[in-house]
Amino acid sequence: MSIPVVADADVLFSATTRGLFIYLDYQGLIALHWSPLILDEVSRALVETGRKKTRAQARENEARMNGALPNAMVATKDVQAQFKAVESAVRSAKDMHVAACAYHLVATNAYPNSAPVTLVSRNIKDFRKDALAKLGIALQKADDFLDALCASHPTEVGAAFQQFRLDIAIQPEPEVLLKRLERDGLVKTAKRLFDL
């Protein structure tokens, strides 16, 4: 059964990490979710850092993500409806929309009989882990989450990584993609994938 996952903007920022998460969804290991608020945060960061030259290019990136996973989107109104419920689980109001996106999946019982919804972020200090757990949300760093997924489902994760690599136009060697994951902070994950 797929693990429901909400990825914070800092996880979706890097193309390589974002691609791996999308292909893990394709493989059926996770059910990846985001909201317009999360995607807007990604787009702003891509433009501010120069990875995308214009806001229009960043919006095209959003459209490709939504095209890749048409069921990933959690509507803004649904996220906003959960702000009060998650208020005590975040350390800053700027992070409330991410926790609220995850809690929407819990509150609507979107994944009955499944593992808790996992909120994956690079900055777990922005959230209160115990408070999220009480709401049915497991908070994890991206590297820890992916490393554990590799350990429990090595064949499936390896297949997702391979398909992702082959679908990139230039089909980089596995080592090139692993180096990119390392640069993204996915050190344990890259090592485990290398050992597969």
N, CA and C of each residue as an Amber inpcrd file, in Angstrom:
protein
   588
   0.8420000  -1.1910000   0.0000000   0.0000000   0.0000000   0.0000000
   0.8830000   1.2480000   0.0000000   0.5100000   2.2450000  -0.7870000
   1.2810000   3.4820000  -0.8920000   1.2820000   4.2630000   0.4160000
   2.4050000   4.8670000   0.7150000   2.5120000   5.7440000   1.8910000
   2.0860000   7.1410000   1.4660000   1.0600000   7.7230000   2.0970000
   0.6970000   9.0940000   1.7500000   1.7690000  10.0650000   2.2330000
   2.2340000  10.9150000   1.3380000   3.3440000  11.8320000   1.6250000
   2.9830000  13.2320000   1.1700000   3.2330000  14.1990000   2.0370000
   3.1990000  15.6120000   1.6540000   4.6320000  16.1070000   1.7070000
   5.1130000  16.6360000   0.6020000   6.4790000  17.1360000   0.5220000
   6.4870000  18.6470000   0.6850000   7.3230000  19.1150000   1.5900000
   7.5170000  20.5440000   1.8020000   8.2020000  21.1380000   0.5690000
   8.0900000  22.4450000   0.4060000   8.7060000  23.1160000  -0.7400000
  10.2090000  22.8900000  -0.7980000  10.8650000  22.7990000   0.3530000
  12.3210000  22.6140000   0.3510000  12.7270000  21.2380000  -0.1740000
  11.8220000  20.2910000  -0.1810000  12.0760000  18.9700000  -0.7500000
  11.8420000  19.0010000  -2.2620000  10.8230000  19.7220000  -2.6870000
  10.4640000  19.7780000  -4.1090000  11.3040000  20.7700000  -4.9000000
  12.1300000  21.5550000  -4.2260000  12.9270000  22.5940000  -4.8790000
  13.9200000  22.0200000  -5.8830000  14.6440000  20.9930000  -5.5000000
  15.6630000  20.4090000  -6.3710000  15.0260000  19.4720000  -7.3910000
  15.3910000  19.6310000  -8.6510000  14.8040000  18.8180000  -9.7230000
  15.0650000  17.3310000  -9.5230000  16.2500000  16.9710000  -9.0430000
  16.5810000  15.5580000  -8.8960000  15.7820000  14.9180000  -7.7700000
  15.7320000  15.5720000  -6.6280000  14.9410000  15.0420000  -5.5120000
  13.4610000  15.0060000  -5.8760000  12.9880000  16.0720000  -6.4870000
  11.5850000  16.1420000  -6.9130000  11.2690000  14.9910000  -7.8740000
  12.1540000  14.7670000  -8.8340000  11.9440000  13.6900000  -9.8020000
  11.8930000  12.3300000  -9.1400000  12.7920000  12.0930000  -8.1890000
  12.7980000  10.8030000  -7.5020000  11.4880000  10.5860000  -6.7480000
  11.0110000  11.6090000  -6.0590000   9.7390000  11.4690000  -5.3370000
   8.5910000  11.1800000  -6.3070000   8.5740000  11.8550000  -7.4400000
   7.5060000  11.6210000  -8.4210000   7.5660000  10.1850000  -8.9370000
   8.7650000   9.6930000  -9.2100000   8.8880000   8.3230000  -9.7160000
   8.5900000   7.2810000  -8.6390000   8.7950000   7.6150000  -7.3930000
   8.3850000   6.7110000  -6.3150000   6.8580000   6.6160000  -6.2650000
   6.1880000   7.7050000  -6.5930000   4.7330000   7.6740000  -6.7090000
   4.3410000   6.7960000  -7.8940000   4.9900000   6.9890000  -9.0370000
   4.6990000   6.1490000 -10.2070000   4.8380000   4.6620000  -9.8700000
   5.8380000   4.3390000  -9.0550000   6.1150000   2.9490000  -8.6880000
   5.0870000   2.4140000  -7.6940000   4.2710000   3.3130000  -7.1300000
   3.2380000   2.8980000  -6.1820000   3.7090000   2.7940000  -4.7480000
   4.9360000   3.2540000  -4.4770000   5.4570000   3.1910000  -3.1040000
   4.9020000   4.3050000  -2.2350000   4.7010000   5.4670000  -2.8350000
   4.1440000   6.5970000  -2.1010000   2.9980000   7.2020000  -2.9020000
   2.1710000   7.9670000  -2.2210000   1.1510000   8.7920000  -2.8710000
   1.5100000  10.2240000  -2.5120000   2.1770000  10.9000000  -3.4440000
   2.7330000  12.2240000  -3.1930000   1.6650000  13.3020000  -3.3250000
   1.7180000  14.2710000  -2.3950000   0.7610000  15.3800000  -2.4180000
   1.4650000  16.7110000  -2.1940000   0.8340000  17.7480000  -2.7330000
   1.2510000  19.1320000  -2.5240000   0.0200000  20.0040000  -2.6710000
   0.1870000  21.2840000  -2.4750000  -0.9190000  22.2310000  -2.6320000
  -0.4390000  23.3850000  -3.5050000  -1.3580000  24.2300000  -3.9860000
  -0.9330000  25.4160000  -4.7270000  -0.0090000  26.3010000  -3.8880000
  -0.2230000  26.3250000  -2.5720000   0.6160000  27.1370000  -1.6920000
   2.0470000  26.5890000  -1.6460000   2.1920000  25.2780000  -1.6010000
   3.5220000  24.6540000  -1.6070000   4.1970000  24.9020000  -2.9500000
   3.4540000  24.7090000  -4.0470000   4.0370000  24.9080000  -5.3720000
   4.4270000  26.3650000  -5.5970000   3.6350000  27.2890000  -5.0700000
   3.9810000  28.7040000  -5.1960000   5.2950000  28.9990000  -4.4670000
   5.4740000  28.3880000  -3.3090000   6.7180000  28.5570000  -2.5520000
   7.9140000  28.0040000  -3.3360000   7.7200000  26.8550000  -3.9790000
   8.7720000  26.2710000  -4.8190000   9.1070000  27.2230000  -5.9620000
   8.0920000  27.7230000  -6.6390000   8.3010000  28.6070000  -7.7890000
   9.0380000  29.8870000  -7.3900000   8.6300000  30.4810000  -6.2770000
   9.3090000  31.7010000  -5.8240000  10.7820000  31.4310000  -5.5510000
  11.0720000  30.2980000  -4.9080000  12.4630000  29.9440000  -4.5960000
  13.2620000  29.6840000  -5.8670000  12.6640000  29.0420000  -6.8460000
  13.3670000  28.7680000  -8.1000000  13.7470000  30.0570000  -8.8180000
  12.8480000  31.0320000  -8.7910000  13.1390000  32.3240000  -9.4320000
  14.1620000  33.1110000  -8.6190000  13.9820000  33.1580000  -7.3000000
  14.8970000  33.9210000  -6.4360000  16.3330000  33.4060000  -6.5100000
  16.4980000  32.0970000  -6.7030000  17.8430000  31.5170000  -6.7700000
  18.3980000  31.4810000  -8.1920000  17.5960000  31.8840000  -9.1580000
  18.0590000  31.9090000 -10.5400000  17.9520000  30.5780000 -11.2650000
  17.3780000  29.5780000 -10.6220000  17.2200000  28.2830000 -11.3110000
  16.1840000  28.3730000 -12.4250000  15.2360000  29.2680000 -12.2420000
  14.2960000  29.6140000 -13.3100000  14.4270000  31.1160000 -13.5170000
  14.4680000  31.5320000 -14.7850000  14.7090000  32.9500000 -15.0660000
  13.4990000  33.8260000 -14.8020000  12.3280000  33.2730000 -15.0510000
  11.1050000  34.0640000 -14.9030000  10.0510000  33.2890000 -14.1190000
   9.0890000  34.0340000 -13.6430000   7.9680000  33.4080000 -12.9380000
   7.1870000  32.4960000 -13.8860000   7.1260000  32.8920000 -15.1670000
   6.4110000  32.0720000 -16.1580000   7.0830000  30.7080000 -16.3120000
   8.4050000  30.6720000 -16.3200000   9.1220000  29.3970000 -16.4040000
   8.8520000  28.5370000 -15.1640000   8.8080000  29.1990000 -14.0200000
   8.5170000  28.4710000 -12.7830000   7.0990000  27.9090000 -12.8200000
   6.1740000  28.6600000 -13.3620000   4.7870000  28.1900000 -13.4780000
   4.6930000  27.0030000 -14.4470000   5.5170000  27.0190000 -15.4910000
   5.5580000  25.8720000 -16.4090000   6.0210000  24.6240000 -15.6610000
   6.9770000  24.8060000 -14.7580000   7.4470000  23.7000000 -13.9320000
   6.3040000  23.1540000 -13.0740000   5.5130000  24.0520000 -12.4820000
   4.3410000  23.6390000 -11.6990000   3.3750000  22.8350000 -12.5650000
   3.1420000  23.3250000 -13.7900000   2.2060000  22.6420000 -14.6880000
   2.7080000  21.2340000 -15.0280000   4.0310000  21.0910000 -15.2210000
   4.5890000  19.7590000 -15.4970000   4.4060000  18.8310000 -14.2960000
   4.6150000  19.3680000 -13.0970000   4.4180000  18.5600000 -11.8920000
   2.9710000  18.1040000 -11.7770000   2.0390000  19.0270000 -11.9930000
   0.6220000  18.6780000 -11.9070000   0.2070000  17.7200000 -13.0070000
   0.8400000  17.8550000 -14.1790000   0.5720000  16.9140000 -15.2670000
   1.1070000  15.5230000 -14.9550000   2.2520000  15.4790000 -14.2770000
   2.8680000  14.2020000 -13.9250000   2.0400000  13.4580000 -12.8770000
   1.5070000  14.2060000 -11.9090000   0.7230000  13.5950000 -10.8230000
  -0.5870000  14.3620000 -10.6480000  -1.5540000  14.1070000 -11.5090000
  -2.8030000  14.8840000 -11.4480000  -3.6010000  14.7100000 -10.1600000
  -3.3250000  13.6610000  -9.3950000  -4.0610000  13.4430000  -8.1420000
  -3.3160000  13.9600000  -6.9170000  -2.1930000  14.6290000  -7.1330000
  -1.3630000  15.0890000  -6.0130000  -1.9230000  16.3420000  -5.3290000
  -2.6750000  17.1360000  -6.0610000  -3.0730000  18.4520000  -5.5790000
  -4.1090000  18.4020000  -4.4620000  -3.8330000  19.1710000  -3.4110000
  -4.8010000  19.4290000  -2.3490000  -5.1750000  20.9070000  -2.4860000
  -6.4280000  21.1890000  -2.7260000  -6.8890000  22.5500000  -3.0160000
  -6.6020000  23.5130000  -1.8660000  -6.3560000  24.7580000  -2.2220000
  -6.0460000  25.7930000  -1.2290000  -7.1360000  25.9000000  -0.1710000
  -8.3960000  25.8590000  -0.5840000  -9.5020000  25.9820000   0.3870000
  -9.4880000  24.8250000   1.3850000  -9.0940000  23.6420000   0.9150000
  -9.0220000  22.4850000   1.8080000  -7.8660000  22.6060000   2.7940000
  -6.7710000  23.1850000   2.3200000  -5.6230000  23.4290000   3.1990000
  -5.9980000  24.4790000   4.2460000  -6.5660000  25.5800000   3.8000000
  -6.9120000  26.6740000   4.7100000  -7.9280000  26.2370000   5.7640000
  -8.7870000  25.2930000   5.4110000  -9.7960000  24.7990000   6.3580000
  -9.1540000  24.0780000   7.5430000  -7.8850000  23.6750000   7.4120000
  -7.2030000  22.9320000   8.4810000  -6.1990000  23.7750000   9.2660000
  -6.1090000  25.0670000   8.9740000  -5.1210000  25.9240000   9.6500000
  -5.2630000  25.8670000  11.1700000  -6.4790000  26.0130000  11.6600000
  -6.6970000  26.0390000  13.1120000  -6.2760000  24.7080000  13.7500000
  -6.5750000  23.6110000  13.0740000  -6.2700000  22.2820000  13.6300000
  -4.7720000  22.0510000  13.8070000  -3.9600000  22.6710000  12.9540000
  -2.5110000  22.4000000  13.0040000  -1.7100000  23.5410000  13.6280000
  -2.4000000  24.5780000  14.0690000  -1.7300000  25.7720000  14.5980000
  -0.6810000  25.4450000  15.6550000  -0.9970000  24.5350000  16.5500000
  -0.0720000  24.2090000  17.6450000   1.0650000  23.2810000  17.2060000
   1.0200000  22.7900000  15.9660000   2.0200000  21.8330000  15.4930000
   3.1360000  22.4750000  14.6690000   3.0510000  23.8030000  14.5040000
   4.0860000  24.5070000  13.7400000   4.7260000  25.5870000  14.6100000
   5.9600000  25.8790000  14.3250000   6.6830000  26.9060000  15.0830000
   6.5540000  28.2900000  14.4620000   6.1000000  28.3480000  13.2150000
   5.9650000  29.6230000  12.5200000   4.7500000  29.5670000  11.5980000
   4.0530000  30.6650000  11.4950000   2.8560000  30.7100000  10.6520000
   3.1730000  30.4010000   9.1940000   4.4040000  30.6700000   8.7650000
   4.7650000  30.4300000   7.3610000   4.7630000  28.9460000   7.0050000
   4.8070000  28.0770000   8.0040000   4.8270000  26.6340000   7.7560000
   3.4570000  25.9810000   7.9380000   2.4720000  26.7830000   8.3530000
   1.1670000  26.2200000   8.6680000   0.5240000  25.5310000   7.4680000
   0.7060000  26.0990000   6.2760000   0.0420000  25.5300000   5.1080000
   0.5610000  24.1290000   4.7800000   1.8040000  23.8180000   5.1130000
   2.3660000  22.4970000   4.8220000   1.7330000  21.4580000   5.7590000
   1.7160000  21.7730000   7.0490000   1.0940000  20.8690000   8.0160000
  -0.4030000  20.7220000   7.7300000  -1.0420000  21.8100000   7.3290000
  -2.4790000  21.7660000   7.0340000  -2.7670000  20.8990000   5.8120000
  -1.8680000  20.9240000   4.8340000  -2.0200000  20.0660000   3.6550000
  -1.9950000  18.5990000   4.0860000  -1.0350000  18.2530000   4.9390000
  -0.9420000  16.8730000   5.4290000  -2.1660000  16.5120000   6.2570000
  -2.6060000  17.4330000   7.1120000  -3.7410000  17.1230000   7.9880000
  -5.0490000  16.9830000   7.2070000  -5.1620000  17.6680000   6.0920000
  -6.3580000  17.4960000   5.2570000  -6.5240000  16.0280000   4.8720000
  -5.4200000  15.3610000   4.5410000  -5.4940000  13.9420000   4.1620000
  -5.9470000  13.0800000   5.3380000  -5.5240000  13.4570000   6.5520000
  -5.9430000  12.7330000   7.7570000  -7.4150000  13.0120000   8.0370000
  -7.7740000  14.2870000   8.0590000  -9.1340000  14.7020000   8.4380000
 -10.2020000  14.1510000   7.4980000  -9.8510000  14.0010000   6.2370000
 -10.8290000  13.5020000   5.2660000 -10.7350000  11.9860000   5.0860000
  -9.8510000  11.3430000   5.8730000  -9.6590000   9.8970000   5.7890000
  -9.3600000   9.4620000   4.3500000  -8.4910000  10.2410000   3.7050000
  -8.1490000   9.9970000   2.3010000  -7.4610000   8.6480000   2.0970000
  -6.7860000   8.1610000   3.1400000  -6.0710000   6.8870000   3.0480000
  -6.4350000   5.9940000   4.2320000  -7.6550000   5.4490000   4.2230000
  -8.0510000   4.5890000   5.3350000  -7.1710000   3.3300000   5.3840000
  -6.9250000   2.8610000   6.5750000  -6.1430000   1.6320000   6.7910000
  -4.7210000   1.7140000   6.2640000  -4.1680000   2.9130000   6.1980000
  -2.7790000   3.0310000   5.7420000  -1.9200000   3.5660000   6.8830000
  -0.6410000   3.6260000   6.6170000   0.2930000   4.2200000   7.5760000
  -0.0740000   5.6910000   7.7610000   0.4540000   6.3270000   8.8090000
   0.1740000   7.7570000   8.9690000   0.6420000   8.5400000   7.7460000
   0.0330000   9.6820000   7.5300000   0.5090000  10.5990000   6.4900000
   1.8970000  11.0640000   6.9050000   2.8400000  11.0440000   5.9770000
   4.2020000  11.4890000   6.2680000   4.4180000  12.8710000   5.6880000
   4.8510000  13.7940000   6.5340000   5.2370000  15.1220000   6.0880000
   6.7670000  15.0960000   5.9710000   7.2670000  15.2700000   4.7640000
   8.6990000  15.2070000   4.5090000   9.2180000  16.6230000   4.3090000
  10.2300000  16.9820000   5.1110000  10.7970000  18.3240000   5.0620000
  12.2850000  18.2560000   5.3580000  13.0120000  19.2120000   4.8340000
  14.4310000  19.3270000   5.1880000  14.5730000  20.0520000   6.5220000
  13.5970000  20.8830000   6.8480000  13.6530000  21.7130000   8.0550000
  12.6320000  21.2360000   9.0760000  12.8950000  20.0860000   9.6720000
  11.9160000  19.5470000  10.6150000  11.8170000  20.3970000  11.8810000
  12.8090000  21.2420000  12.1210000  12.7530000  22.1280000  13.2920000
  11.6130000  23.1320000  13.1810000  11.0960000  23.3290000  11.9660000
   9.9930000  24.2640000  11.7640000   8.6620000  23.7230000  12.2910000
   8.6610000  22.4390000  12.6310000   7.4260000  21.7790000  13.0650000
   7.6060000  21.1720000  14.4590000   6.5020000  20.9120000  15.1180000
   6.5140000  20.2210000  16.4150000   6.1380000  18.7650000  16.1640000
   7.1390000  17.9100000  16.1900000   6.9730000  16.5050000  15.8060000
   5.9140000  15.7920000  16.6410000   5.9440000  15.9760000  17.9610000
   4.9870000  15.2920000  18.8310000   3.5540000  15.7550000  18.5690000
   3.3970000  17.0570000  18.3450000   2.0580000  17.5890000  18.0690000
   1.5310000  17.0570000  16.7390000   2.4110000  16.9530000  15.7440000
   1.9880000  16.3820000  14.4610000   1.6050000  14.9110000  14.6200000
   2.3860000  14.1780000  15.4060000   2.1030000  12.7500000  15.6190000
   0.7100000  12.5510000  16.2250000   0.3320000  13.4450000  17.1390000
  -0.9990000  13.3500000  17.7430000  -2.0980000  13.5830000  16.7140000
  -1.7580000  14.2790000  15.6340000  -2.7200000  14.5350000  14.5580000
  -2.6890000  13.4350000  13.4850000  -1.8280000  12.4360000  13.6670000
  -1.7310000  11.3600000  12.6840000  -0.7590000  11.6380000  11.5560000
   0.1940000  12.5450000  11.8150000   1.1810000  12.9300000  10.8000000
   2.5740000  12.5810000  11.3080000   3.3120000  11.8140000  10.5130000
   4.6960000  11.4690000  10.8490000   5.6210000  12.4600000  10.1520000
   6.4500000  13.1370000  10.9300000   7.3950000  14.1170000  10.3820000
   8.7460000  13.4550000  10.1800000   9.3090000  13.5860000   8.9680000
  10.6120000  13.0020000   8.6970000  11.4300000  13.8910000   7.7750000
  12.7500000  13.8520000   7.9680000  13.6530000  14.4750000   7.0020000
  13.6090000  13.6490000   5.7260000  13.8050000  14.3120000   4.5990000
  13.7320000  13.6200000   3.3090000  14.7190000  12.4640000   3.2360000
  15.9540000  12.6760000   3.6830000  16.9650000  11.6240000   3.5960000
  16.5970000  10.4270000   4.4620000  16.1020000  10.6710000   5.6640000
  15.7080000   9.5740000   6.5510000  14.5430000   8.7830000   5.9560000
  13.5640000   9.5040000   5.4070000  12.3960000   8.8470000   4.8160000
  12.8140000   7.9700000   3.6400000  13.5960000   8.5270000   2.7190000
  13.9840000   7.7790000   1.5290000  14.9280000   6.6280000   1.8600000
  15.8250000   6.8430000   2.8090000  16.7410000   5.7800000   3.2170000
  15.9540000   4.5950000   3.7780000  14.9720000   4.8750000   4.6180000
  14.1400000   3.8030000   5.1900000  13.3200000   3.1100000   4.1060000
  12.8330000   3.8740000   3.1430000  12.0660000   3.2910000   2.0410000
  12.9570000   2.3760000   1.1930000  14.1910000   2.8230000   0.9620000
  15.1610000   1.9840000   0.2320000  15.4270000   0.6880000   0.9830000
  15.5550000   0.7790000   2.3020000  15.8490000  -0.4030000   3.1130000
  14.6920000  -1.3930000   3.0930000  13.4540000  -0.8810000   3.1210000
  12.2940000  -1.7690000   3.1940000  11.8060000  -2.2470000   1.8270000
  12.0830000  -1.4770000   0.7790000  11.6180000  -1.8310000  -0.5740000
  12.7410000  -1.6040000  -1.6010000  13.8660000  -2.2870000  -1.4530000
  15.0100000  -2.0050000  -2.3190000  14.7340000  -2.2190000  -3.8090000
  14.0340000  -3.2620000  -4.1500000  13.7750000  -3.5510000  -5.5660000
  12.9140000  -2.4600000  -6.1950000  11.8480000  -2.0640000  -5.4940000
  10.9230000  -1.0670000  -6.0230000  11.5690000   0.3140000  -6.1100000
  12.3280000   0.6880000  -5.0750000  13.0100000   1.9890000  -5.1070000
  14.0640000   1.9920000  -6.2090000  14.7900000   0.8920000  -6.3400000
  15.7780000   0.7850000  -7.4160000  15.1370000   0.9160000  -8.7820000
  13.9610000   0.3090000  -8.9600000  13.2480000   0.3980000 -10.2370000
  12.7820000   1.8290000 -10.5000000  12.3040000   2.5100000  -9.4730000
  11.8700000   3.9020000  -9.6260000  13.0590000   4.7820000 -10.0090000
  14.2030000   4.5890000  -9.3370000  15.4070000   5.3590000  -9.6460000
  15.8490000   5.1010000 -11.0840000  15.8430000   3.8540000 -11.5070000
  16.2670000   3.4880000 -12.8620000  15.3480000   4.1020000 -13.9130000
  14.0360000   4.0300000 -13.6870000  13.0940000   4.5960000 -14.6460000
  13.2350000   6.1130000 -14.7260000  13.4140000   6.7500000 -13.5770000
  13.6380000   8.1900000 -13.5370000  14.8680000   8.5450000 -14.3730000
  15.9580000   7.8220000 -14.1740000  17.2000000   8.0780000 -14.9010000
  17.0000000   7.9190000 -16.4010000  16.3190000   6.8580000 -16.8050000
  16.1270000   6.5900000 -18.2320000  15.1790000   7.5770000 -18.9020000
  14.2730000   8.1770000 -18.1180000  13.3220000   9.1360000 -18.6860000
  13.8920000  10.5390000 -18.8220000  15.0530000  10.7860000 -18.2170000
  15.7190000  12.0810000 -18.4070000  16.3000000  12.0910000 -19.8160000
  16.1010000  13.1700000 -20.5350000  16.4890000  13.2370000 -21.9510000
  17.9290000  12.7830000 -22.2050000  18.8700000  13.1940000 -21.3520000
  20.2830000  12.8490000 -21.5890000  20.6790000  11.5210000 -20.9600000
  19.7670000  10.8850000 -20.2410000  20.0130000   9.6030000 -19.5720000
  21.3840000   9.5620000 -18.8850000  21.5250000  10.3430000 -17.8170000
  22.8210000  10.3860000 -17.1300000  23.1790000   9.0300000 -16.5270000
  24.4670000   8.7960000 -16.3560000  24.9140000   7.5840000 -15.6740000
  24.3810000   7.6040000 -14.2370000  24.1450000   6.4370000 -13.6470000
  23.6120000   6.3980000 -12.2820000  24.4490000   7.2220000 -11.3000000
  25.7740000   7.1820000 -11.4460000  26.6560000   7.9070000 -10.5230000
  26.4120000   9.4080000 -10.5640000  26.0850000   9.9200000 -11.7390000
  25.8190000  11.3600000 -11.8840000  24.5760000  11.7350000 -11.0870000
  23.5390000  10.9380000 -11.2300000  22.2940000  11.2020000 -10.5040000
  22.4850000  11.0450000  -9.0050000  23.2680000  10.0530000  -8.5990000
  23.5390000   9.8430000  -7.1740000  24.3070000  11.0280000  -6.5910000
  25.2420000  11.5770000  -7.3490000  25.9830000  12.7710000  -6.8870000
  25.0360000  13.9490000  -6.6910000  24.0750000  14.0760000  -7.5910000
  23.0880000  15.1630000  -7.4590000  22.2480000  14.9790000  -6.2030000
  21.8570000  13.7360000  -5.9240000  21.0950000  13.4700000  -4.7050000
  21.9320000  13.7890000  -3.4680000  23.2060000  13.4450000  -3.4980000
  24.1090000  13.7930000  -2.3830000  24.1580000  15.2940000  -2.1780000
  24.2900000  16.0430000  -3.2790000  24.3390000  17.5140000  -3.1760000
  23.0340000  18.0710000  -2.6130000  21.9410000  17.3500000  -2.8460000
  20.6380000  17.7640000  -2.3040000  20.5020000  17.4230000  -0.8240000
  21.5200000  16.7720000  -0.2530000  21.4600000  16.3960000   1.1550000
  20.9610000  14.9830000   1.3990000  20.7470000  14.2220000   0.3280000
  20.2550000  12.8490000   0.4630000  21.4410000  11.8830000   0.4740000
  22.3160000  12.0630000   1.4330000  23.5770000  11.3200000   1.4910000
  23.3350000   9.8420000   1.7690000  22.5330000   9.5470000   2.7860000
  22.2520000   8.1380000   3.1240000  21.5130000   7.4440000   1.9970000
  20.5780000   8.1550000   1.3930000  19.7910000   7.5920000   0.2950000
  20.6770000   7.2670000  -0.9040000  21.5590000   8.2000000  -1.2510000
  22.4490000   7.9880000  -2.3920000  23.3510000   6.7820000  -2.1540000
  23.8530000   6.6460000  -0.9380000  24.7200000   5.5080000  -0.6130000
  23.9510000   4.1970000  -0.7260000  22.7350000   4.1860000  -0.2060000
  21.9390000   2.9510000  -0.2530000  21.5870000   2.6030000  -1.6980000
  21.2530000   3.6040000  -2.4950000  20.9530000   3.3460000  -3.9170000
  22.1850000   2.8270000  -4.6420000  23.3470000   3.3810000  -4.3160000
  24.6000000   2.9280000  -4.9220000  24.8460000   1.4530000  -4.6140000
  24.4780000   1.0390000  -3.3950000  24.7210000  -0.3420000  -2.9560000
  23.6960000  -1.3330000  -3.4890000  22.6160000  -0.8470000  -4.0890000
  21.5770000  -1.7740000  -4.6000000  22.1020000  -2.5950000  -5.7730000
